[in-house]
Amino acid sequence: MKFKRIKDLREDNDKLQKDIAKLLGISQQYYSEYENGNRTIPITHLITLSKYYHTSIDYIVGLTNKKTS
């Protein structure tokens, strides 16, 4: 499943894939597969991303268009 918003959030925050990969403790290549929809993002990484970007998991996965609750 492709989550377009993880790329949008990363770019909106002027971060590189390698920056977010380091935050998650994975390689840049592995993170790239999340953005391209070639790998499923584990819930632990979704939680980390939602805290980092100050948004909800629902926003990241496209269940809502509200960035903050």
PDB file of N, CA, C and O in Angstrom:
ATOM      1  N   MET A   1       0.848  -1.180   0.000  1.00  0.00           N
ATOM      2  CA  MET A   1       0.000   0.000   0.000  1.00  0.00           C
ATOM      3  C   MET A   1       0.890   1.237   0.000  1.00  0.00           C
ATOM      4  O   MET A   1       1.846   1.326   0.770  1.00  0.00           O
ATOM      5  N   LYS A   2       0.569   2.179  -0.861  1.00  0.00           N
ATOM      6  CA  LYS A   2       1.366   3.396  -0.985  1.00  0.00           C
ATOM      7  C   LYS A   2       0.736   4.513  -0.163  1.00  0.00           C
ATOM      8  O   LYS A   2      -0.443   4.829  -0.320  1.00  0.00           O
ATOM      9  N   PHE A   3       1.537   5.101   0.709  1.00  0.00           N
ATOM     10  CA  PHE A   3       1.088   6.227   1.511  1.00  0.00           C
ATOM     11  C   PHE A   3       1.778   7.477   0.997  1.00  0.00           C
ATOM     12  O   PHE A   3       2.880   7.806   1.436  1.00  0.00           O
ATOM     13  N   LYS A   4       1.138   8.177   0.069  1.00  0.00           N
ATOM     14  CA  LYS A   4       1.702   9.366  -0.558  1.00  0.00           C
ATOM     15  C   LYS A   4       2.053  10.429   0.473  1.00  0.00           C
ATOM     16  O   LYS A   4       2.986  11.207   0.273  1.00  0.00           O
ATOM     17  N   ARG A   5       1.328  10.461   1.546  1.00  0.00           N
ATOM     18  CA  ARG A   5       1.525  11.529   2.526  1.00  0.00           C
ATOM     19  C   ARG A   5       2.846  11.450   3.262  1.00  0.00           C
ATOM     20  O   ARG A   5       3.324  12.472   3.754  1.00  0.00           O
ATOM     21  N   ILE A   6       3.458  10.273   3.359  1.00  0.00           N
ATOM     22  CA  ILE A   6       4.749  10.243   4.049  1.00  0.00           C
ATOM     23  C   ILE A   6       5.792  10.991   3.226  1.00  0.00           C
ATOM     24  O   ILE A   6       6.690  11.622   3.783  1.00  0.00           O
ATOM     25  N   LYS A   7       5.675  10.922   1.912  1.00  0.00           N
ATOM     26  CA  LYS A   7       6.588  11.685   1.057  1.00  0.00           C
ATOM     27  C   LYS A   7       6.274  13.174   1.153  1.00  0.00           C
ATOM     28  O   LYS A   7       7.177  14.001   1.279  1.00  0.00           O
ATOM     29  N   ASP A   8       4.987  13.506   1.091  1.00  0.00           N
ATOM     30  CA  ASP A   8       4.579  14.918   1.183  1.00  0.00           C
ATOM     31  C   ASP A   8       5.030  15.534   2.507  1.00  0.00           C
ATOM     32  O   ASP A   8       5.571  16.640   2.525  1.00  0.00           O
ATOM     33  N   LEU A   9       4.810  14.828   3.604  1.00  0.00           N
ATOM     34  CA  LEU A   9       5.226  15.333   4.919  1.00  0.00           C
ATOM     35  C   LEU A   9       6.735  15.519   4.983  1.00  0.00           C
ATOM     36  O   LEU A   9       7.222  16.523   5.504  1.00  0.00           O
ATOM     37  N   ARG A  10       7.465  14.559   4.458  1.00  0.00           N
ATOM     38  CA  ARG A  10       8.926  14.651   4.459  1.00  0.00           C
ATOM     39  C   ARG A  10       9.383  15.875   3.663  1.00  0.00           C
ATOM     40  O   ARG A  10      10.223  16.645   4.129  1.00  0.00           O
ATOM     41  N   GLU A  11       8.832  16.049   2.474  1.00  0.00           N
ATOM     42  CA  GLU A  11       9.230  17.179   1.631  1.00  0.00           C
ATOM     43  C   GLU A  11       8.792  18.516   2.227  1.00  0.00           C
ATOM     44  O   GLU A  11       9.524  19.503   2.148  1.00  0.00           O
ATOM     45  N   ASP A  12       7.603  18.548   2.821  1.00  0.00           N
ATOM     46  CA  ASP A  12       7.117  19.783   3.461  1.00  0.00           C
ATOM     47  C   ASP A  12       8.025  20.214   4.607  1.00  0.00           C
ATOM     48  O   ASP A  12       8.101  21.397   4.939  1.00  0.00           O
ATOM     49  N   ASN A  13       8.712  19.245   5.208  1.00  0.00           N
ATOM     50  CA  ASN A  13       9.608  19.529   6.333  1.00  0.00           C
ATOM     51  C   ASN A  13      11.071  19.607   5.893  1.00  0.00           C
ATOM     52  O   ASN A  13      11.981  19.600   6.722  1.00  0.00           O
ATOM     53  N   ASP A  14      11.283  19.681   4.578  1.00  0.00           N
ATOM     54  CA  ASP A  14      12.632  19.799   4.007  1.00  0.00           C
ATOM     55  C   ASP A  14      13.591  18.731   4.520  1.00  0.00           C
ATOM     56  O   ASP A  14      14.736  19.018   4.872  1.00  0.00           O
ATOM     57  N   LYS A  15      13.103  17.502   4.556  1.00  0.00           N
ATOM     58  CA  LYS A  15      13.922  16.373   4.994  1.00  0.00           C
ATOM     59  C   LYS A  15      14.217  15.459   3.810  1.00  0.00           C
ATOM     60  O   LYS A  15      13.441  15.380   2.858  1.00  0.00           O
ATOM     61  N   LEU A  16      15.336  14.784   3.887  1.00  0.00           N
ATOM     62  CA  LEU A  16      15.701  13.783   2.891  1.00  0.00           C
ATOM     63  C   LEU A  16      15.262  12.409   3.371  1.00  0.00           C
ATOM     64  O   LEU A  16      15.024  12.200   4.561  1.00  0.00           O
ATOM     65  N   GLN A  17      15.160  11.479   2.438  1.00  0.00           N
ATOM     66  CA  GLN A  17      14.807  10.121   2.827  1.00  0.00           C
ATOM     67  C   GLN A  17      15.787   9.580   3.859  1.00  0.00           C
ATOM     68  O   GLN A  17      15.387   8.879   4.788  1.00  0.00           O
ATOM     69  N   LYS A  18      17.072   9.903   3.701  1.00  0.00           N
ATOM     70  CA  LYS A  18      18.060   9.379   4.642  1.00  0.00           C
ATOM     71  C   LYS A  18      17.849   9.927   6.049  1.00  0.00           C
ATOM     72  O   LYS A  18      18.166   9.254   7.030  1.00  0.00           O
ATOM     73  N   ASP A  19      17.309  11.157   6.158  1.00  0.00           N
ATOM     74  CA  ASP A  19      17.028  11.735   7.478  1.00  0.00           C
ATOM     75  C   ASP A  19      15.929  10.952   8.193  1.00  0.00           C
ATOM     76  O   ASP A  19      16.043  10.633   9.376  1.00  0.00           O
ATOM     77  N   ILE A  20      14.876  10.655   7.460  1.00  0.00           N
ATOM     78  CA  ILE A  20      13.744   9.928   8.061  1.00  0.00           C
ATOM     79  C   ILE A  20      14.127   8.475   8.310  1.00  0.00           C
ATOM     80  O   ILE A  20      13.723   7.882   9.310  1.00  0.00           O
ATOM     81  N   ALA A  21      14.900   7.909   7.404  1.00  0.00           N
ATOM     82  CA  ALA A  21      15.367   6.532   7.603  1.00  0.00           C
ATOM     83  C   ALA A  21      16.186   6.428   8.893  1.00  0.00           C
ATOM     84  O   ALA A  21      16.044   5.467   9.649  1.00  0.00           O
ATOM     85  N   LYS A  22      17.040   7.423   9.137  1.00  0.00           N
ATOM     86  CA  LYS A  22      17.846   7.428  10.362  1.00  0.00           C
ATOM     87  C   LYS A  22      16.950   7.511  11.592  1.00  0.00           C
ATOM     88  O   LYS A  22      17.182   6.818  12.583  1.00  0.00           O
ATOM     89  N   LEU A  23      15.919   8.365  11.526  1.00  0.00           N
ATOM     90  CA  LEU A  23      14.952   8.482  12.621  1.00  0.00           C
ATOM     91  C   LEU A  23      14.315   7.126  12.933  1.00  0.00           C
ATOM     92  O   LEU A  23      14.121   6.773  14.096  1.00  0.00           O
ATOM     93  N   LEU A  24      13.995   6.376  11.881  1.00  0.00           N
ATOM     94  CA  LEU A  24      13.324   5.084  12.046  1.00  0.00           C
ATOM     95  C   LEU A  24      14.290   3.938  12.301  1.00  0.00           C
ATOM     96  O   LEU A  24      13.863   2.835  12.641  1.00  0.00           O
ATOM     97  N   GLY A  25      15.583   4.182  12.142  1.00  0.00           N
ATOM     98  CA  GLY A  25      16.575   3.134  12.360  1.00  0.00           C
ATOM     99  C   GLY A  25      16.639   2.120  11.233  1.00  0.00           C
ATOM    100  O   GLY A  25      16.909   0.941  11.460  1.00  0.00           O
ATOM    101  N   ILE A  26      16.384   2.593  10.001  1.00  0.00           N
ATOM    102  CA  ILE A  26      16.412   1.715   8.831  1.00  0.00           C
ATOM    103  C   ILE A  26      17.268   2.372   7.750  1.00  0.00           C
ATOM    104  O   ILE A  26      17.696   3.517   7.899  1.00  0.00           O
ATOM    105  N   SER A  27      17.511   1.650   6.675  1.00  0.00           N
ATOM    106  CA  SER A  27      18.298   2.205   5.579  1.00  0.00           C
ATOM    107  C   SER A  27      17.435   3.128   4.716  1.00  0.00           C
ATOM    108  O   SER A  27      16.206   3.044   4.727  1.00  0.00           O
ATOM    109  N   GLN A  28      18.096   3.998   3.978  1.00  0.00           N
ATOM    110  CA  GLN A  28      17.382   4.897   3.057  1.00  0.00           C
ATOM    111  C   GLN A  28      16.632   4.079   2.009  1.00  0.00           C
ATOM    112  O   GLN A  28      15.506   4.421   1.650  1.00  0.00           O
ATOM    113  N   GLN A  29      17.237   3.013   1.521  1.00  0.00           N
ATOM    114  CA  GLN A  29      16.603   2.144   0.519  1.00  0.00           C
ATOM    115  C   GLN A  29      15.313   1.530   1.080  1.00  0.00           C
ATOM    116  O   GLN A  29      14.291   1.478   0.395  1.00  0.00           O
ATOM    117  N   TYR A  30      15.374   1.079   2.299  1.00  0.00           N
ATOM    118  CA  TYR A  30      14.207   0.476   2.955  1.00  0.00           C
ATOM    119  C   TYR A  30      13.100   1.516   3.085  1.00  0.00           C
ATOM    120  O   TYR A  30      11.938   1.231   2.796  1.00  0.00           O
ATOM    121  N   TYR A  31      13.461   2.723   3.522  1.00  0.00           N
ATOM    122  CA  TYR A  31      12.466   3.793   3.651  1.00  0.00           C
ATOM    123  C   TYR A  31      11.875   4.145   2.295  1.00  0.00           C
ATOM    124  O   TYR A  31      10.672   4.383   2.183  1.00  0.00           O
ATOM    125  N   SER A  32      12.703   4.180   1.275  1.00  0.00           N
ATOM    126  CA  SER A  32      12.235   4.473  -0.082  1.00  0.00           C
ATOM    127  C   SER A  32      11.140   3.499  -0.510  1.00  0.00           C
ATOM    128  O   SER A  32      10.201   3.875  -1.211  1.00  0.00           O
ATOM    129  N   GLU A  33      11.269   2.268  -0.090  1.00  0.00           N
ATOM    130  CA  GLU A  33      10.259   1.262  -0.418  1.00  0.00           C
ATOM    131  C   GLU A  33       8.927   1.570   0.262  1.00  0.00           C
ATOM    132  O   GLU A  33       7.873   1.227  -0.274  1.00  0.00           O
ATOM    133  N   TYR A  34       8.955   2.207   1.427  1.00  0.00           N
ATOM    134  CA  TYR A  34       7.709   2.659   2.055  1.00  0.00           C
ATOM    135  C   TYR A  34       7.038   3.706   1.166  1.00  0.00           C
ATOM    136  O   TYR A  34       5.850   3.606   0.860  1.00  0.00           O
ATOM    137  N   GLU A  35       7.809   4.701   0.759  1.00  0.00           N
ATOM    138  CA  GLU A  35       7.245   5.784  -0.054  1.00  0.00           C
ATOM    139  C   GLU A  35       6.724   5.287  -1.395  1.00  0.00           C
ATOM    140  O   GLU A  35       5.730   5.803  -1.905  1.00  0.00           O
ATOM    141  N   ASN A  36       7.383   4.296  -1.962  1.00  0.00           N
ATOM    142  CA  ASN A  36       6.975   3.770  -3.266  1.00  0.00           C
ATOM    143  C   ASN A  36       5.887   2.713  -3.181  1.00  0.00           C
ATOM    144  O   ASN A  36       5.385   2.246  -4.203  1.00  0.00           O
ATOM    145  N   GLY A  37       5.524   2.339  -1.966  1.00  0.00           N
ATOM    146  CA  GLY A  37       4.468   1.343  -1.790  1.00  0.00           C
ATOM    147  C   GLY A  37       4.927  -0.083  -2.007  1.00  0.00           C
ATOM    148  O   GLY A  37       4.099  -0.973  -2.199  1.00  0.00           O
ATOM    149  N   ASN A  38       6.223  -0.317  -1.980  1.00  0.00           N
ATOM    150  CA  ASN A  38       6.749  -1.664  -2.180  1.00  0.00           C
ATOM    151  C   ASN A  38       6.911  -2.438  -0.876  1.00  0.00           C
ATOM    152  O   ASN A  38       7.206  -3.633  -0.890  1.00  0.00           O
ATOM    153  N   ARG A  39       6.721  -1.764   0.232  1.00  0.00           N
ATOM    154  CA  ARG A  39       6.862  -2.392   1.548  1.00  0.00           C
ATOM    155  C   ARG A  39       5.821  -1.785   2.479  1.00  0.00           C
ATOM    156  O   ARG A  39       5.573  -0.580   2.438  1.00  0.00           O
ATOM    157  N   THR A  40       5.219  -2.608   3.307  1.00  0.00           N
ATOM    158  CA  THR A  40       4.229  -2.151   4.272  1.00  0.00           C
ATOM    159  C   THR A  40       4.934  -1.514   5.462  1.00  0.00           C
ATOM    160  O   THR A  40       5.922  -2.045   5.968  1.00  0.00           O
ATOM    161  N   ILE A  41       4.418  -0.374   5.902  1.00  0.00           N
ATOM    162  CA  ILE A  41       5.009   0.336   7.034  1.00  0.00           C
ATOM    163  C   ILE A  41       4.488  -0.277   8.331  1.00  0.00           C
ATOM    164  O   ILE A  41       3.275  -0.342   8.530  1.00  0.00           O
ATOM    165  N   PRO A  42       5.367  -0.722   9.206  1.00  0.00           N
ATOM    166  CA  PRO A  42       4.907  -1.271  10.488  1.00  0.00           C
ATOM    167  C   PRO A  42       4.291  -0.174  11.368  1.00  0.00           C
ATOM    168  O   PRO A  42       4.648   0.999  11.260  1.00  0.00           O
ATOM    169  N   ILE A  43       3.394  -0.564  12.207  1.00  0.00           N
ATOM    170  CA  ILE A  43       2.685   0.377  13.076  1.00  0.00           C
ATOM    171  C   ILE A  43       3.667   1.163  13.945  1.00  0.00           C
ATOM    172  O   ILE A  43       3.429   2.337  14.228  1.00  0.00           O
ATOM    173  N   THR A  44       4.745   0.549  14.365  1.00  0.00           N
ATOM    174  CA  THR A  44       5.719   1.270  15.201  1.00  0.00           C
ATOM    175  C   THR A  44       6.332   2.441  14.433  1.00  0.00           C
ATOM    176  O   THR A  44       6.601   3.492  15.013  1.00  0.00           O
ATOM    177  N   HIS A  45       6.551   2.261  13.141  1.00  0.00           N
ATOM    178  CA  HIS A  45       7.087   3.351  12.324  1.00  0.00           C
ATOM    179  C   HIS A  45       6.030   4.413  12.067  1.00  0.00           C
ATOM    180  O   HIS A  45       6.350   5.600  12.020  1.00  0.00           O
ATOM    181  N   LEU A  46       4.785   4.007  11.902  1.00  0.00           N
ATOM    182  CA  LEU A  46       3.706   4.987  11.745  1.00  0.00           C
ATOM    183  C   LEU A  46       3.567   5.844  12.999  1.00  0.00           C
ATOM    184  O   LEU A  46       3.344   7.052  12.910  1.00  0.00           O
ATOM    185  N   ILE A  47       3.697   5.223  14.156  1.00  0.00           N
ATOM    186  CA  ILE A  47       3.623   5.968  15.421  1.00  0.00           C
ATOM    187  C   ILE A  47       4.772   6.964  15.501  1.00  0.00           C
ATOM    188  O   ILE A  47       4.562   8.124  15.854  1.00  0.00           O
ATOM    189  N   THR A  48       5.968   6.528  15.180  1.00  0.00           N
ATOM    190  CA  THR A  48       7.135   7.416  15.205  1.00  0.00           C
ATOM    191  C   THR A  48       6.946   8.583  14.247  1.00  0.00           C
ATOM    192  O   THR A  48       7.225   9.728  14.604  1.00  0.00           O
ATOM    193  N   LEU A  49       6.474   8.306  13.032  1.00  0.00           N
ATOM    194  CA  LEU A  49       6.255   9.366  12.045  1.00  0.00           C
ATOM    195  C   LEU A  49       5.167  10.339  12.490  1.00  0.00           C
ATOM    196  O   LEU A  49       5.301  11.548  12.303  1.00  0.00           O
ATOM    197  N   SER A  50       4.107   9.823  13.071  1.00  0.00           N
ATOM    198  CA  SER A  50       3.030  10.715  13.505  1.00  0.00           C
ATOM    199  C   SER A  50       3.499  11.642  14.629  1.00  0.00           C
ATOM    200  O   SER A  50       3.122  12.813  14.669  1.00  0.00           O
ATOM    201  N   LYS A  51       4.316  11.121  15.531  1.00  0.00           N
ATOM    202  CA  LYS A  51       4.870  11.967  16.591  1.00  0.00           C
ATOM    203  C   LYS A  51       5.856  12.980  16.023  1.00  0.00           C
ATOM    204  O   LYS A  51       5.848  14.146  16.417  1.00  0.00           O
ATOM    205  N   TYR A  52       6.687  12.548  15.117  1.00  0.00           N
ATOM    206  CA  TYR A  52       7.704  13.416  14.523  1.00  0.00           C
ATOM    207  C   TYR A  52       7.074  14.575  13.757  1.00  0.00           C
ATOM    208  O   TYR A  52       7.514  15.719  13.874  1.00  0.00           O
ATOM    209  N   TYR A  53       6.043  14.270  12.974  1.00  0.00           N
ATOM    210  CA  TYR A  53       5.380  15.293  12.162  1.00  0.00           C
ATOM    211  C   TYR A  53       4.224  15.987  12.885  1.00  0.00           C
ATOM    212  O   TYR A  53       3.589  16.879  12.323  1.00  0.00           O
ATOM    213  N   HIS A  54       3.954  15.589  14.109  1.00  0.00           N
ATOM    214  CA  HIS A  54       2.854  16.160  14.906  1.00  0.00           C
ATOM    215  C   HIS A  54       1.527  16.058  14.161  1.00  0.00           C
ATOM    216  O   HIS A  54       0.798  17.038  14.013  1.00  0.00           O
ATOM    217  N   THR A  55       1.240  14.864  13.704  1.00  0.00           N
ATOM    218  CA  THR A  55      -0.011  14.594  13.003  1.00  0.00           C
ATOM    219  C   THR A  55      -0.522  13.221  13.427  1.00  0.00           C
ATOM    220  O   THR A  55       0.129  12.521  14.203  1.00  0.00           O
ATOM    221  N   SER A  56      -1.669  12.848  12.921  1.00  0.00           N
ATOM    222  CA  SER A  56      -2.245  11.560  13.304  1.00  0.00           C
ATOM    223  C   SER A  56      -1.886  10.474  12.292  1.00  0.00           C
ATOM    224  O   SER A  56      -1.583  10.757  11.133  1.00  0.00           O
ATOM    225  N   ILE A  57      -1.927   9.249  12.751  1.00  0.00           N
ATOM    226  CA  ILE A  57      -1.744   8.114  11.844  1.00  0.00           C
ATOM    227  C   ILE A  57      -2.856   8.122  10.808  1.00  0.00           C
ATOM    228  O   ILE A  57      -2.625   7.794   9.644  1.00  0.00           O
ATOM    229  N   ASP A  58      -4.060   8.493  11.223  1.00  0.00           N
ATOM    230  CA  ASP A  58      -5.180   8.570  10.281  1.00  0.00           C
ATOM    231  C   ASP A  58      -4.861   9.507   9.119  1.00  0.00           C
ATOM    232  O   ASP A  58      -5.212   9.216   7.975  1.00  0.00           O
ATOM    233  N   TYR A  59      -4.202  10.624   9.404  1.00  0.00           N
ATOM    234  CA  TYR A  59      -3.823  11.546   8.334  1.00  0.00           C
ATOM    235  C   TYR A  59      -2.772  10.901   7.429  1.00  0.00           C
ATOM    236  O   TYR A  59      -2.870  10.974   6.205  1.00  0.00           O
ATOM    237  N   ILE A  60      -1.781  10.281   8.029  1.00  0.00           N
ATOM    238  CA  ILE A  60      -0.708   9.661   7.245  1.00  0.00           C
ATOM    239  C   ILE A  60      -1.252   8.607   6.290  1.00  0.00           C
ATOM    240  O   ILE A  60      -0.825   8.533   5.138  1.00  0.00           O
ATOM    241  N   VAL A  61      -2.181   7.801   6.757  1.00  0.00           N
ATOM    242  CA  VAL A  61      -2.696   6.714   5.913  1.00  0.00           C
ATOM    243  C   VAL A  61      -3.891   7.129   5.055  1.00  0.00           C
ATOM    244  O   VAL A  61      -4.428   6.314   4.305  1.00  0.00           O
ATOM    245  N   GLY A  62      -4.304   8.383   5.163  1.00  0.00           N
ATOM    246  CA  GLY A  62      -5.352   8.897   4.280  1.00  0.00           C
ATOM    247  C   GLY A  62      -6.771   8.685   4.746  1.00  0.00           C
ATOM    248  O   GLY A  62      -7.699   8.773   3.941  1.00  0.00           O
ATOM    249  N   LEU A  63      -6.971   8.406   6.037  1.00  0.00           N
ATOM    250  CA  LEU A  63      -8.325   8.226   6.556  1.00  0.00           C
ATOM    251  C   LEU A  63      -9.004   9.546   6.883  1.00  0.00           C
ATOM    252  O   LEU A  63     -10.225   9.605   7.029  1.00  0.00           O
ATOM    253  N   THR A  64      -8.210  10.604   6.998  1.00  0.00           N
ATOM    254  CA  THR A  64      -8.735  11.939   7.247  1.00  0.00           C
ATOM    255  C   THR A  64      -7.860  12.953   6.527  1.00  0.00           C
ATOM    256  O   THR A  64      -6.700  12.682   6.218  1.00  0.00           O
ATOM    257  N   ASN A  65      -8.429  14.119   6.266  1.00  0.00           N
ATOM    258  CA  ASN A  65      -7.661  15.186   5.641  1.00  0.00           C
ATOM    259  C   ASN A  65      -7.214  16.232   6.651  1.00  0.00           C
ATOM    260  O   ASN A  65      -6.562  17.213   6.292  1.00  0.00           O
ATOM    261  N   LYS A  66      -7.567  16.019   7.923  1.00  0.00           N
ATOM    262  CA  LYS A  66      -7.163  16.942   8.991  1.00  0.00           C
ATOM    263  C   LYS A  66      -5.786  16.535   9.491  1.00  0.00           C
ATOM    264  O   LYS A  66      -5.599  15.423   9.986  1.00  0.00           O
ATOM    265  N   LYS A  67      -4.813  17.451   9.357  1.00  0.00           N
ATOM    266  CA  LYS A  67      -3.446  17.130   9.781  1.00  0.00           C
ATOM    267  C   LYS A  67      -3.333  16.949  11.284  1.00  0.00           C
ATOM    268  O   LYS A  67      -2.577  16.101  11.756  1.00  0.00           O
ATOM    269  N   THR A  68      -4.091  17.755  12.044  1.00  0.00           N
ATOM    270  CA  THR A  68      -4.040  17.670  13.502  1.00  0.00           C
ATOM    271  C   THR A  68      -5.433  17.411  14.027  1.00  0.00           C
ATOM    272  O   THR A  68      -6.431  17.737  13.383  1.00  0.00           O
ATOM    273  N   SER A  69      -5.486  16.822  15.199  1.00  0.00           N
ATOM    274  CA  SER A  69      -6.793  16.516  15.780  1.00  0.00           C
ATOM    275  C   SER A  69      -7.343  17.667  16.582  1.00  0.00           C
ATOM    276  O   SER A  69      -8.438  17.567  17.136  1.00  0.00           O
TER     277      SER A  69
END
